[in-house]
Each structure stands twice: as C-alpha cells, then as structure tokens.
Amino acid sequence: MATSNNYHKRLTWKYPPGLSSAIIESIRLYYSKLEHKYENFSLPETYKNLTDYIGQKTGIKIPLRWMKDFYTNQKHNTEIKRKFFEALLMTFNYDFNSETGEYRLKNYGQVPESDNETEGQGKILSLIAGKCRKHNKVLQLFVGKYKYFLGARKNSIYDYIYENELEVFSDGEVHIYNPFSKQHYHGLTVLRNETTLQILSFDLADGMIEGVGNLLSFKINLYGRMAIFIPGIGLSFDAELRPIATQALLCCDLTLTKKNKPVRDYFDKLAVGLRLNCPETDDVKKLLAKYPSLFPLD
C-alpha cells in the first residue's frame, strides 16, 4: 500500500480508473453547460476554454495536448502527471486518498444530483467497458467520426431517412448526437467478431441504466474507414417506445447528408424493408383468436 509520503515524492501516479472516469464525466458536464457548442475534441485547441477555467481556479496551467490526451482516454491505465491531475481534482472538487485509493466529492453532505448522476453514469460505462472483449487492432481501424443513417416508414409526413452523428474513441466509448431531438447519448463499441461491429447506447437516469436505447450492428472488413459505406441493422424503439428494427448505414464521409443521392440510393435500391416493426399485442390476440381449438380463451 502506498504511503502519503511516497505519493508526494512522485511526479506521476497511477490513479484509480473510476476516479479518472468521474473527472472526465465532470468535464463533459462542464462543456454541456457552455453556450458555445464544442464538437471536435480531437483538436487540442478545443480545450483552451477548459484549461483557462482550471488555471483561474487553481493557478496551474495544463498544456492543451495533455488535456486532450486525458479527456480522450489516451492516458487510461497509465501513470498520470500528479500536478495536472491534482489541478483537476481541485477544479471539480474531489478528494483522493493515496494510501487507500479511495476518492469522494468534497461536498460534506449529499452529492448534488447532477454530479451524482454524471459520476454514476461514468462508473457504469467504465465497468461495462472493462468487461468488454476488445480486438484492439481491429477496433482502432474504426476510431473517428461518422454519420449514420436509419430507414423509417415511407408513408409518413417526415423523411424516411434519419441522420445522426457518431464518434468512436480509442477506448471503445461512443458519443452519439441526434440533431432532430438535440439529444446527446453515450455508449460503447464492441466487436462481436472481426466481421461485426456493434454499437450500444444506453438510456441512463439517476445514475442507473434504464435499458439499451439502441443496438446497431454493422458488417465490417479490414478496410475500416476506407469502406465509406458500412451496412447494418438497428434495433431500437419508436416515439411510443415500441420495439422496431430498421436498416442502418454507417458513413465515413462527413460531407454526405441524407439528401445526397448515394445515401438515398442505398435505402431505395439496396436496403430491403426500411423498417421492421414489432407487431402490436392486440394484433397477436386477434390472430390467436382465429384458432380457438389450439389457444382456448380463459
């Protein structure tokens, strides 16, 4: 077990993964409250606002590159520069005990609901990610930003193709943005095998999982992002929370939209059956009522 004296002599330290995840979630919450929309977290310049904020609170200037590497989990499971990490602890109000490895929010009472929820979600995703089998060399081929399209009913007042934004990180975490609902979602990327990439997003509330919101399965090959179009199937729910299955298309070209002809041709000519809906329970009852000898009514 480490001693406090040993900790303070070291320039770097291997902090608990849960604590790093909690700090990352606190940073996400910080960005979510800003009026300006930050999109490209692969660029160090994106973190200037954050490092200025940390500097004002602690007097410590964290380099932009270091901040970017920490936030994108490039420092996962490695020793981290203690001075910079302690600036994060001070900024986001965390206590860390180097002798026991325990940590907590320094609020001396109830954890604020938003922080408690964010920390809980981070721990949940970290736990699930830690249990996922990762084919790292293959997964790294798919790190980056995408658009993905989903097929819908054609007999609707809305367009029958939905468009979403998606980013895959090197640790397997996924951020999804739905421009229609203006909602952000978090999830995980896993490889079912070397030919199937799966993306799961979770419905989280009060720090607990309410269920899998979406499961996207894509047919991949070792061309990775060079494939441009990656076909798949999505399992989700409609606006009334009824189970649905739909054709899905992962697109590596961010300039394409659902209005471009290649995307529309995919759903018009290649994808058969844009949306496969789960039958209603009333319809099933009507079907069984036709066979009273096999399924007698109570």
KOLRO-757207 format. One line per 8 residues: number of its first residue (from 1); their letters; for each residue x, y negated, z of N, C-alpha, C. Coordinates in pm, whole numbers. Layout:
BEGIN
NUM) a) X:Y:Z:X:Y:Z:X:Y:Z; ...
This chain:
BEGIN
1) matsnnyh) 84:119:0:0:0:0:88:-124:0; 55:-222:-80:133:-344:-90:121:-425:38; 227:-496:71:221:-591:182:203:-730:127; 149:-820:210:129:-958:168:261:-1023:131; 366:-990:206:498:-1046:179:548:-1003:41; 527:-874:8:569:-823:-124:492:-893:-235; 363:-915:-213:279:-981:-313:332:-1121:-343; 362:-1198:-241:403:-1337:-262:546:-1349:-316
9) krltwkyp) 622:-1242:-310:756:-1243:-370:753:-1217:-519; 643:-1157:-566:633:-1116:-705:583:-1229:-794; 635:-1235:-918:585:-1332:-1015:464:-1278:-1090; 453:-1144:-1096:340:-1080:-1164:277:-978:-1070; 153:-940:-1102:83:-844:-1017:-21:-771:-1101; -43:-644:-1069:-146:-566:-1137:-274:-575:-1055; -366:-660:-1099:-489:-684:-1024:-595:-578:-1057; -691:-558:-967:-798:-459:-992:-875:-494:-1120
17) pglssaii) -904:-395:-1205:-979:-422:-1329:-1113:-489:-1304; -1180:-451:-1194:-1309:-512:-1164:-1298:-660:-1136; -1188:-702:-1073:-1168:-844:-1045:-1144:-921:-1174; -1061:-866:-1263:-1038:-931:-1392:-1168:-944:-1470; -1250:-838:-1468:-1378:-841:-1538:-1470:-947:-1479; -1469:-960:-1345:-1553:-1060:-1280:-1510:-1201:-1318; -1378:-1225:-1328:-1329:-1356:-1369:-1367:-1385:-1514; -1355:-1284:-1600:-1394:-1302:-1741:-1542:-1336:-1751
25) esirlyys) -1625:-1268:-1673:-1768:-1299:-1674:-1794:-1440:-1623; -1716:-1486:-1525:-1730:-1623:-1476:-1694:-1723:-1585; -1593:-1690:-1665:-1555:-1777:-1777:-1666:-1782:-1880; -1727:-1667:-1908:-1839:-1664:-2004:-1954:-1752:-1954; -1982:-1742:-1825:-2087:-1825:-1769:-2053:-1973:-1781; -1925:-2006:-1760:-1880:-2144:-1774:-1906:-2195:-1916; -1869:-2114:-2016:-1889:-2155:-2156:-2037:-2163:-2192; -2117:-2075:-2134:-2260:-2073:-2168:-2331:-2200:-2121
33) klehkyen) -2273:-2269:-2023:-2335:-2390:-1970:-2290:-2517:-2044; -2192:-2504:-2131:-2145:-2620:-2206:-2238:-2650:-2322; -2254:-2777:-2354:-2342:-2816:-2464:-2282:-2776:-2598; -2148:-2789:-2611:-2084:-2755:-2738:-2078:-2605:-2752; -2110:-2555:-2872:-2109:-2411:-2897:-1969:-2366:-2937; -1911:-2277:-2859:-1779:-2221:-2890:-1798:-2085:-2955; -1739:-2064:-3072:-1762:-1941:-3146:-1636:-1857:-3165; -1524:-1922:-3198:-1406:-1845:-3237:-1310:-1830:-3121
41) fslpetyk) -1332:-1728:-3038:-1248:-1707:-2922:-1118:-1634:-2956; -1093:-1611:-3084:-965:-1555:-3125:-861:-1665:-3146; -904:-1792:-3141:-813:-1905:-3158:-776:-1963:-3022; -647:-1979:-2992:-608:-2037:-2863:-668:-2175:-2837; -689:-2255:-2943:-740:-2390:-2925:-879:-2392:-2860; -952:-2281:-2876:-1086:-2272:-2818:-1082:-2288:-2666; -969:-2256:-2604:-960:-2252:-2459:-912:-2382:-2396; -894:-2487:-2476:-841:-2613:-2421:-937:-2672:-2318
49) nltdyigq) -1066:-2671:-2348:-1164:-2723:-2253:-1154:-2650:-2119; -1140:-2518:-2125:-1132:-2436:-2005:-1004:-2464:-1927; -890:-2467:-1995:-764:-2488:-1924:-757:-2629:-1865; -818:-2727:-1931:-824:-2862:-1874:-906:-2860:-1745; -1017:-2786:-1748:-1103:-2774:-1630:-1028:-2707:-1515; -954:-2600:-1545:-875:-2530:-1443:-767:-2622:-1388; -703:-2700:-1477:-599:-2792:-1434:-651:-2899:-1340; -771:-2948:-1368:-832:-3050:-1281:-861:-2995:-1142
57) ktgikipl) -901:-2868:-1135:-939:-2808:-1007:-819:-2758:-927; -712:-2718:-996:-601:-2652:-926:-466:-2722:-943; -453:-2808:-1043:-325:-2869:-1072:-231:-2779:-1149; -280:-2664:-1193:-198:-2568:-1267:-242:-2568:-1413; -146:-2584:-1503:-175:-2586:-1647:-147:-2447:-1704; -252:-2379:-1746:-237:-2246:-1805:-219:-2260:-1955; -117:-2196:-2015:-99:-2204:-2161:-221:-2147:-2235; -253:-2209:-2348:-370:-2166:-2425:-358:-2021:-2470
65) rwmkdfyt) -239:-1981:-2513:-220:-1844:-2562:-243:-1743:-2450; -191:-1775:-2330:-211:-1685:-2216:-359:-1672:-2185; -430:-1785:-2186:-573:-1785:-2155:-650:-1702:-2255; -614:-1716:-2382:-681:-1639:-2488:-656:-1490:-2470; -532:-1452:-2441:-500:-1310:-2424:-572:-1251:-2303; -583:-1329:-2196:-654:-1279:-2078:-802:-1261:-2109; -864:-1362:-2171:-1008:-1358:-2194:-1048:-1246:-2291; -962:-1218:-2389:-992:-1115:-2488:-938:-977:-2446
73) nqkhntei) -902:-965:-2317:-861:-836:-2258:-731:-782:-2313; -646:-867:-2368:-516:-821:-2413:-426:-786:-2294; -460:-836:-2177:-380:-809:-2057:-443:-700:-1969; -539:-628:-2026:-607:-523:-1950:-509:-416:-1904; -518:-383:-1775:-438:-275:-1715:-288:-303:-1720; -250:-431:-1717:-109:-469:-1714:-86:-565:-1599; 40:-590:-1567:71:-690:-1466:49:-829:-1525; -13:-915:-1445:-52:-1049:-1491:26:-1153:-1412
81) krkffeal) 63:-1262:-1476:137:-1368:-1408:55:-1420:-1290; 111:-1407:-1171:36:-1435:-1049:-8:-1580:-1038; 81:-1673:-1076:48:-1817:-1065:-77:-1851:-1147; -86:-1798:-1269:-200:-1830:-1355:-327:-1763:-1305; -313:-1636:-1259:-431:-1566:-1213:-486:-1628:-1085; -396:-1675:-998:-441:-1740:-876:-513:-1871:-907; -475:-1936:-1017:-548:-2056:-1060:-690:-2020:-1100; -706:-1904:-1164:-840:-1856:-1199:-921:-1822:-1073
89) lmtfnydf) -854:-1759:-975:-922:-1725:-850:-972:-1851:-781; -887:-1954:-776:-928:-2079:-711:-1041:-2146:-788; -1031:-2148:-919:-1131:-2216:-1002:-1268:-2153:-986; -1272:-2021:-986:-1401:-1951:-981:-1435:-1896:-843; -1359:-1945:-742:-1397:-1927:-602:-1391:-1781:-555; -1283:-1711:-592:-1264:-1572:-549:-1151:-1561:-447; -1168:-1469:-353:-1064:-1428:-260:-1012:-1292:-301; -880:-1271:-292:-821:-1141:-322:-727:-1101:-210
97) nsetgeyr) -742:-979:-159:-656:-924:-55:-559:-826:-120; -432:-865:-128:-333:-781:-198:-304:-652:-123; -328:-649:7:-297:-530:87:-403:-420:67; -528:-462:51:-637:-363:37:-689:-353:-107; -657:-453:-189:-710:-456:-326:-854:-504:-332; -909:-549:-218:-1047:-595:-215:-1057:-741:-258; -1172:-777:-311:-1196:-915:-352:-1342:-950:-329; -1369:-1081:-319:-1506:-1127:-296:-1517:-1273:-335
105) lknygqvp) -1638:-1317:-357:-1665:-1459:-378:-1657:-1531:-244; -1593:-1648:-244:-1576:-1725:-120:-1696:-1817:-96; -1814:-1758:-83:-1931:-1842:-58:-1982:-1828:85; -1921:-1737:163:-1956:-1720:304:-2106:-1708:326; -2171:-1632:244:-2314:-1611:254:-2362:-1535:134; -2483:-1561:94:-2538:-1494:-24:-2464:-1540:-149; -2433:-1444:-238:-2375:-1480:-367:-2482:-1549:-449; -2450:-1665:-510:-2551:-1730:-595:-2604:-1634:-699
113) esdneteg) -2733:-1641:-729:-2798:-1542:-814:-2730:-1530:-949; -2696:-1644:-1012:-2637:-1638:-1146:-2501:-1571:-1142; -2417:-1606:-1038:-2285:-1545:-1028:-2297:-1397:-994; -2391:-1362:-904:-2409:-1223:-865:-2451:-1139:-985; -2542:-1194:-1065:-2590:-1121:-1182:-2477:-1104:-1283; -2401:-1211:-1306:-2292:-1205:-1404:-2185:-1108:-1361; -2149:-1112:-1231:-2048:-1021:-1181:-2096:-877:-1192; -2224:-854:-1159:-2279:-719:-1167:-2278:-665:-1307
121) qgkilsli) -2314:-749:-1404:-2313:-706:-1543:-2172:-671:-1588; -2075:-753:-1546:-1937:-726:-1583:-1888:-594:-1528; -1925:-564:-1403:-1883:-438:-1342:-1948:-319:-1412; -2076:-335:-1450:-2146:-227:-1518:-2079:-196:-1651; -2054:-299:-1731:-1993:-278:-1862:-1852:-223:-1848; -1776:-271:-1749:-1640:-220:-1728:-1642:-73:-1690; -1739:-35:-1604:-1749:105:-1563:-1781:194:-1682; -1878:152:-1764:-1915:233:-1881:-1800:239:-1980
129) agkcrkhn) -1735:124:-2002:-1622:120:-2096:-1510:213:-2051; -1489:220:-1918:-1383:305:-1866:-1411:453:-1883; -1538:489:-1901:-1575:629:-1919:-1586:668:-2067; -1570:570:-2156:-1583:599:-2299:-1454:658:-2353; -1469:759:-2436:-1354:815:-2505:-1321:726:-2624; -1199:681:-2631:-1161:585:-2734:-1059:646:-2830; -1092:646:-2959:-995:680:-3063:-928:548:-3100; -829:508:-3020:-780:370:-3028:-732:328:-3165
137) kvlqlfvg) -659:416:-3234:-604:377:-3365:-715:350:-3465; -822:427:-3457:-934:406:-3548:-1013:283:-3505; -1039:272:-3376:-1118:160:-3326:-1054:26:-3361; -922:19:-3353:-854:-108:-3382:-877:-154:-3526; -910:-61:-3615:-938:-98:-3754:-1064:-182:-3765; -1150:-175:-3663:-1279:-242:-3671:-1290:-360:-3575; -1179:-402:-3515:-1180:-520:-3430:-1198:-644:-3518; -1289:-730:-3481:-1311:-853:-3558:-1457:-894:-3561
145) kykyflga) -1485:-995:-3644:-1621:-1050:-3654:-1694:-992:-3774; -1825:-975:-3757:-1910:-920:-3862:-2044:-993:-3863; -2118:-967:-3969:-2262:-987:-3968:-2323:-848:-3982; -2441:-831:-3923:-2512:-707:-3953:-2657:-739:-3983; -2712:-663:-4076:-2846:-686:-4127:-2934:-567:-4093; -3060:-595:-4064:-3157:-490:-4033:-3278:-505:-4125; -3332:-392:-4169:-3452:-394:-4252:-3578:-401:-4167; -3679:-469:-4220:-3808:-481:-4149:-3921:-449:-4246
153) rknsiydy) -4044:-465:-4200:-4159:-441:-4287:-4165:-547:-4397; -4206:-504:-4516:-4222:-599:-4626:-4358:-667:-4623; -4457:-604:-4561:-4591:-664:-4555:-4603:-752:-4431; -4520:-856:-4428:-4516:-947:-4314:-4495:-1089:-4365; -4530:-1186:-4281:-4508:-1326:-4320:-4361:-1363:-4309; -4282:-1276:-4242:-4140:-1303:-4225:-4059:-1226:-4329; -3935:-1270:-4347:-3845:-1199:-4438:-3825:-1056:-4387; -3808:-962:-4479:-3793:-822:-4440:-3648:-784:-4410
161) iyenelev) -3558:-882:-4408:-3419:-857:-4369:-3384:-953:-4255; -3335:-896:-4145:-3290:-977:-4032:-3137:-985:-4034; -3085:-1098:-3992:-2941:-1123:-3994:-2892:-1156:-3853; -2783:-1091:-3811:-2727:-1112:-3677:-2575:-1127:-3687; -2516:-1182:-3582:-2371:-1196:-3574:-2317:-1100:-3469; -2197:-1048:-3493:-2143:-945:-3405:-1990:-957:-3403; -1931:-939:-3285:-1785:-937:-3274:-1741:-818:-3191; -1643:-743:-3242:-1586:-628:-3174:-1449:-666:-3120
169) fsdgevhi) -1426:-641:-2991:-1298:-673:-2929:-1212:-546:-2916; -1084:-568:-2889:-989:-456:-2891:-1014:-354:-2781; -1083:-396:-2672:-1112:-302:-2564:-1243:-228:-2585; -1310:-254:-2699:-1435:-187:-2729:-1558:-267:-2693; -1539:-382:-2627:-1656:-463:-2591:-1710:-533:-2716; -1839:-561:-2714:-1907:-622:-2829:-1990:-742:-2781; -1985:-850:-2857:-2075:-964:-2836:-2165:-974:-2958; -2295:-987:-2933:-2394:-996:-3040:-2474:-1125:-3022
177) ynpfskqh) -2498:-1194:-3133:-2579:-1317:-3128:-2692:-1304:-3229; -2814:-1327:-3179:-2932:-1326:-3264:-2972:-1471:-3292; -2947:-1522:-3414:-2975:-1664:-3442:-3125:-1695:-3443; -3209:-1593:-3461:-3354:-1616:-3463:-3406:-1645:-3322; -3365:-1561:-3226:-3410:-1579:-3088:-3315:-1665:-3005; -3196:-1697:-3063:-3092:-1774:-2994:-3039:-1700:-2871; -3043:-1568:-2874:-3002:-1488:-2760:-2864:-1427:-2783; -2786:-1417:-2674:-2656:-1350:-2675:-2668:-1218:-2601
185) yhgltvlr) -2603:-1114:-2654:-2607:-982:-2592:-2465:-927:-2581; -2445:-841:-2481:-2316:-775:-2462:-2334:-625:-2476; -2232:-560:-2526:-2241:-416:-2542:-2104:-354:-2562; -2104:-232:-2614:-1981:-155:-2631:-1977:-91:-2768; -1857:-72:-2818:-1834:4:-2940:-1767:136:-2903; -1819:245:-2953:-1756:375:-2931:-1752:449:-3063; -1665:548:-3069:-1655:632:-3187:-1710:769:-3152; -1824:801:-3210:-1882:935:-3190:-1786:1040:-3245
193) nettlqil) -1730:1009:-3358:-1620:1084:-3417:-1554:989:-3516; -1462:1037:-3595:-1389:945:-3683:-1469:905:-3806; -1595:949:-3814:-1680:907:-3926:-1804:831:-3880; -1820:814:-3748:-1939:745:-3697:-1901:644:-3591; -1924:518:-3622:-1903:408:-3527:-2038:373:-3465; -2045:371:-3333:-2171:338:-3265:-2155:212:-3182; -2256:127:-3187:-2257:1:-3111:-2382:1:-3024; -2361:-11:-2893:-2471:-12:-2798:-2477:-150:-2733
201) sfdladgm) -2596:-206:-2726:-2615:-327:-2646:-2718:-297:-2539; -2696:-354:-2422:-2778:-321:-2307:-2868:-438:-2268; -2986:-406:-2217:-3072:-505:-2154:-3037:-506:-2007; -2987:-621:-1960:-2942:-633:-1822:-3022:-740:-1750; -3061:-712:-1626:-3133:-810:-1545:-3098:-788:-1399; -3069:-897:-1328:-3034:-891:-1186:-2916:-798:-1161; -2822:-797:-1255:-2703:-714:-1238:-2727:-566:-1257; -2842:-529:-1312:-2875:-388:-1332:-2910:-362:-1478
209) iegvgnll) -2889:-239:-1522:-2925:-201:-1658:-3074:-168:-1664; -3145:-234:-1754:-3287:-203:-1776:-3305:-103:-1890; -3199:-80:-1964:-3207:16:-2074:-3115:-24:-2186; -3105:63:-2285:-3029:33:-2406:-3119:-48:-2499; -3080:-170:-2530:-3161:-255:-2617:-3152:-213:-2762; -3031:-182:-2808:-3009:-140:-2946:-2902:-33:-2951; -2919:60:-3042:-2815:158:-3074:-2798:157:-3225; -2681:110:-3270:-2650:106:-3412:-2546:212:-3443
217) sfkinlyg) -2571:293:-3543:-2477:397:-3584:-2439:374:-3729; -2308:362:-3755:-2260:331:-3890:-2167:440:-3941; -2177:468:-4071:-2091:567:-4137:-1964:495:-4180; -1851:537:-4124:-1725:466:-4148:-1623:557:-4214; -1516:493:-4260:-1398:567:-4307:-1276:486:-4268; -1161:535:-4300:-1037:472:-4254:-1001:346:-4332; -1089:302:-4422:-1066:172:-4486:-1100:58:-4392; -1171:90:-4284:-1203:-11:-4185:-1276:-129:-4244
225) rmaifipg) -1228:-249:-4215:-1295:-371:-4257:-1284:-395:-4407; -1194:-325:-4475:-1183:-342:-4620:-1304:-285:-4693; -1387:-206:-4622:-1504:-147:-4686:-1610:-251:-4721; -1611:-366:-4652:-1704:-478:-4671:-1846:-440:-4630; -1908:-342:-4695:-2040:-294:-4657:-2026:-159:-4586; -2083:-147:-4465:-2078:-23:-4389:-2222:15:-4355; -2276:121:-4414:-2418:155:-4397:-2446:223:-4263; -2569:204:-4215:-2604:266:-4088:-2753:266:-4060
233) iglsfdae) -2785:309:-3939:-2923:316:-3890:-2928:249:-3753; -3035:174:-3727:-3051:111:-3597:-3172:165:-3523; -3158:189:-3394:-3269:229:-3307:-3292:117:-3208; -3414:68:-3202:-3441:-48:-3117:-3588:-53:-3081; -3637:-175:-3055:-3777:-198:-3019:-3828:-320:-3095; -3957:-319:-3127:-4013:-436:-3193:-4056:-539:-3088; -4125:-645:-3132:-4161:-753:-3041:-4252:-708:-2928; -4324:-597:-2949:-4413:-544:-2846:-4351:-426:-2772
241) lrpiatqa) -4217:-414:-2786:-4140:-310:-2716:-4179:-169:-2757; -4223:-152:-2882:-4248:-18:-2936:-4120:33:-3002; -4085:161:-2985:-3963:215:-3045:-3969:210:-3198; -3859:167:-3259:-3851:164:-3405:-3713:211:-3449; -3707:258:-3573:-3580:289:-3639:-3576:209:-3768; -3460:161:-3804:-3451:74:-3921:-3317:92:-3992; -3317:64:-4120:-3191:65:-4195:-3104:-51:-4148; -2974:-26:-4137:-2880:-128:-4089:-2761:-137:-4184
249) llccdltl) -2703:-255:-4191:-2586:-276:-4277:-2488:-365:-4204; -2368:-312:-4178:-2260:-390:-4118:-2180:-453:-4231; -2158:-584:-4223:-2094:-657:-4333:-1969:-728:-4282; -1857:-703:-4348:-1729:-764:-4308:-1706:-901:-4371; -1787:-938:-4468:-1774:-1068:-4535:-1868:-1167:-4468; -1813:-1259:-4388:-1896:-1352:-4312:-1961:-1459:-4399; -1920:-1470:-4525:-1980:-1569:-4613:-2115:-1522:-4668; -2140:-1392:-4660:-2266:-1340:-4713:-2380:-1362:-4613
257) tkknkpvr) -2498:-1388:-4665:-2618:-1401:-4583:-2724:-1306:-4637; -2836:-1300:-4568:-2943:-1212:-4612:-3005:-1257:-4744; -2974:-1378:-4787:-3028:-1429:-4913:-2942:-1393:-5034; -2819:-1345:-5009:-2730:-1310:-5120:-2776:-1181:-5188; -2758:-1176:-5319:-2809:-1063:-5397:-2749:-928:-5356; -2618:-917:-5327:-2567:-785:-5287:-2635:-730:-5162; -2667:-818:-5067:-2734:-773:-4945:-2877:-729:-4976; -2947:-808:-5056:-3086:-774:-5089:-3092:-649:-5176
265) dyfdklav) -2996:-632:-5265:-2991:-511:-5347:-2971:-387:-5261; -2892:-402:-5154:-2869:-287:-5066:-3002:-240:-5007; -3081:-334:-4956:-3207:-297:-4892:-3317:-265:-4993; -3309:-324:-5113:-3411:-298:-5214:-3387:-169:-5292; -3259:-134:-5313:-3228:-25:-5405:-3160:96:-5339; -3086:73:-5230:-3012:183:-5168:-3079:237:-5042; -3126:146:-4957:-3185:188:-4830:-3330:231:-4853; -3359:356:-4821:-3494:410:-4842:-3573:399:-4713
273) glrlncpe) -3686:329:-4718:-3768:312:-4597:-3705:212:-4504; -3744:85:-4517:-3677:-19:-4441:-3692:-2:-4290; -3811:37:-4246:-3831:53:-4103:-3915:178:-4077; -3870:259:-3984:-3939:382:-3948:-3998:362:-3810; -4128:340:-3802:-4191:311:-3674:-4235:438:-3602; -4228:432:-3471:-4281:541:-3388:-4433:535:-3392; -4502:648:-3417:-4649:647:-3417:-4706:602:-3283; -4823:542:-3287:-4890:499:-3165:-4947:621:-3092
281) tddvkkll) -4955:613:-2959:-5008:726:-2880:-5155:753:-2915; -5231:648:-2947:-5371:667:-2985:-5382:747:-3115; -5288:722:-3208:-5289:796:-3334:-5259:943:-3311; -5170:971:-3215:-5137:1110:-3182:-5259:1180:-3121; -5332:1107:-3034:-5453:1165:-2973:-5557:1199:-3080; -5574:1111:-3177:-5669:1135:-3285:-5630:1257:-3367; -5500:1272:-3390:-5451:1387:-3465:-5482:1517:-3391; -5450:1521:-3262:-5472:1644:-3184:-5621:1676:-3169
289) akypslfp) -5705:1569:-3171:-5849:1592:-3157:-5907:1670:-3275; -5834:1674:-3386:-5879:1748:-3503:-5859:1899:-3485; -5788:1939:-3380:-5758:2079:-3359:-5800:2119:-3218; -5932:2116:-3190:-5980:2144:-3053:-5947:2285:-3006; -5934:2379:-3097:-5906:2516:-3056:-5761:2530:-3005; -5672:2449:-3060:-5531:2455:-3018:-5503:2361:-2901; -5573:2246:-2902:-5547:2146:-2798:-5681:2105:-2735; -5740:2190:-2651:-5870:2158:-2591:-5861:2033:-2503
297) ld) -5966:1951:-2507:-5970:1831:-2425:-5995:1870:-2280; -5938:1794:-2187:-5958:1821:-2044:-6104:1793:-2007
